[in-house]
């Protein structure tokens, strides 16, 4: 059972700062993450990591740790020291500014953690075919099964220009220099890390996760009342590694 919940509302970059402070109808990502986690694990103690955008919120009796809000990553070692739990305690970490947080996704990742012999399980999603970034510049075959991180260069230089062409593609489209439609591309997955379940002993290392040692749980966005989550930026985030 989950012993502690951490809701991270600290934006690590300008993109997340904009999403955190966007005033749209309905609950904010931060507020919805709080209510979703409390409904599933009411016995767990909640700690919130806050920045400037949460100054006016009524956090009640929840523990609050303040971090600088402009382009500074959360120091997870500092968070671990503040919580000081048993090493085997299960911790739920929600990052509502990097991906969709909802009760369904939380439950799915928690079940994945329970069912696998890992210290960390994190949320992932299937990138919509219409948002597939390799439609015009395809991934090479050498990247199959590996994480591929976007460069900080313009998007058209982000991926290896060598086409990702399987034997089936070549058979069906022998004269095409690229796949003729996004529906023909191989499935592309992105580990958004919006929902993370881990042992407390792994909490301090969340800022530098070894992806070979974790379980990536593909959990759908079942539709939430958070208007920000309907923006295309949550279908594909260019700063997060992908795999095929």
Number of C-alpha atoms within 10 A of each C-alpha: 12 18 19 19 23 24 23 23 29 30 30 17 13 12 13 19 20 13 20 22 13 14 12 11 10 12 16 22 26 23 17 19 28 23 14 18 23 16 10 14 17 14 13 18 17 22 22 22 19 21 19 17 17 18 10 7 9 8 14 7 9 11 14 15 15 15 17 14 20 15 14 12 14 20 13 16 14 12 16 16 11 12 14 10 16 11 11 13 14 26 26 27 26 29 23 29 26 24 24 31 27 27 18 17 23 26 17 18 25 24 14 22 24 15 9 12 11 15 19 26 27 29 28 25 23 20 18 16 18 11 15 20 20 24 19 16 19 20 24 16 14 10 13 13 10 13 17 18 14 17 13 10 8 8 13 13 12 19 19 17 14 13 18 20 19 12 9 9 16 14 10 10 14 11 8 10 10 20 21 13 11 17 13 11 21 16 14 17 20 23 24 26 24 23 30 26 29 24 21 23 17 19 25 16 14 17 12 8 13 10 14 9 11 17 22 23 22 19 21 15 19 10 12 17 14 20 16 22 21 14 10 11 15 18 22 21 18 17 12 15 15 23 17 17
